[in-house]
Each structure stands twice: as structure tokens, then as C-alpha cells.
Amino acid sequence: MPVIDTAAMQRVGGQLGTNPAGIYQDARGRRYYVKTLESAAHARNETIAARLYRLAGAPTLTYVHTTAPDQIATQWVQLDKTCVAHFTEHERRQAQRWFGVHAWTANWDAAGFVGDNQGVLAGTVLTLDVGGALAFRAHGDPKGRAFGTRVDELDVLRSDQDNPHAIKLFADMGPDDIERAIRIVVGLPDEWIRRVIIDSGGSGKLVEKMIARKADMAERLADLVDV
């Protein structure tokens, strides 16, 4: 896997999201989308979130290492769709499979402000940006106590009127759909979660929080099964 150094690459495209970014091409013609975030901590947070998504099996773009600690890079791909509004019903149901992962990681921006954080590549629905997951908002502000051990996102992502594209994706999920989505997270071994976070530069405190959030989802699952 290459290590991205934008100083040694040609910029061939501009910013697509809200963070300063561009499309860069290396000497071999490989292209990457590179974001510059508010801090190295925010970049590390996104790296951890992306690896937790992958651990759970949730498709994302392919992340690559960068030389700059405050940058995030993904392999550039030409997506078939880049907006929730253009999803077919099948694609929308496919996106719902990963609802539990979005909730577990507190990815408030899972759908995107204009529906642009979900896309389709060769029939697979991808989460395109996880910069708003875990301890930081998408723009880099820390979530503080709002990122706790309760997974209120299981309700909020389906009901927050200020997040209309998330509602479009998730509001009509029934108890069986939610149960299946939660089981994906609850089935992850604690040791796997620990290893991913620590190996990615995360803290023991984050490990404890993510395991506690998984336990909270397990309690919610028990309530759904009892219904």
C-alpha cells in the first residue's frame, strides 16, 4: 500500500466535500482524494472509524496512509451514484444493513448533509466519509459528552428532522431490520475491537467506550427480541 505525500504529487481535481481537499495523482497515474482536517487527532479519529467499519464488514472507500498527520486519503474511484436521493429501493435497503454500524460509531453524518455520504460502486453501497464518526463532528469540533456510552443514535438517526437524508434512509426500518443491523455490531469480539483501535493509535479509553456502546446495543437487542 503506497504512502501518500501530496508535496510529491500533481493536483488534478478540486475539493468535493466541506473539508479542504483535492484529487492528487502520483507518478504512476494513481489518483487519491486527500482531505486536510482540523488536526492530527481528527485524522486519526477518522482512520479508526474507517477500520471499525471494515471490521464490521461495512463497505467504505479504501483508505491509504499519508505522510502528513492531519491528512486523510482514499483511493479515487468513479462512483455510479453519489447521493441518497438517487438510490433505488434495493440500494436503500442495502444501506440499511449498516445502520447499526453508523449508530455504534456515532456517525451522525452517515447520510451526509445533502445526502452525499452514501454512494454506489458496481452495485455496492459505500459509506463515503466517516469523518463525523466517533469523537469528532465532520468539521472537526469535538463531540464531548455527546459521544457517550449510550447509543441514542439508534433512535436519532431515524427521527432527527435536522438530518432529513438519514430519515430518508432509515426511518422506515422495522424491528426486524433494526435487530439484524444491531446483531452485526453485537457479534464483534471485544478483543477485535481493542486490537483495531490500539493498532490505529487510539486510546484505551476509546476501547472501553466502544465496548460499552456495543453492550448498550446488546441491551437494546434484548428489548427488541422480547417484543
Steps between C-alpha positions, in 0.01 A plus 500: 500500500651838400558787742354825367715815496307776322815714474636245252176463303305695241166649598249411230167577662341720762310472825180298501386514863510758777859442616797641304594227253599410148559216256868416465681280248834328555771425245339166415166661421323382816251750637398573859260732672688673782333702778679732739320493835499731800757297691701179507259377769204543264685316222591215735136489615383452141759229438377309806137542394574369150675194643209431735267518201717249318516279809119484496497428126348837406631615159695826486745659264855361519713705739876537452774641722619860470826667601314796650336410834205735442408352160271216397527334159283251313549335166313695234215310334234604253176436684179401325289704745598765753173598665239325711226666296599291196494161676267227386292325764743207489795733559322672785432165667863407448605821677273412792702185566775720647272715715631335817860581406411867442324512837779318686765734365280805561528595135245781506605589146441151362265622227662840449360851524378482139488121480851473361668272755349187345589386150481200271791326328437196280176424684642536851388783729799668667534744787714769340613702801526399866655825621189568710524175694633433852631800695486773233240673289564506127644853514739408780324620814522250788166345599593492868236343723267456204715199407429281799431137581129511403425443133219751466580510129283190460206738544646834392620388156142393422318803638711819504320749275828690459647194332249439217716270289560269795123490551456414132739208541406364841160624625295211363717225650287257698599308814633205297715731286640672807566168671701374203700823487578489872607134485782592261658717771413283800672205333839673492742355761628755751859401428460578129364845585787559740763393249363722221486809720839456668677403178357815339639727772183522708480504877394245756224741599357483148520121511297497822244740355448300181462176694253673733306631200486147360363380836234772489397377156482144634253622763293665228512174305364311800209746519425449128504121535261520798247707305 
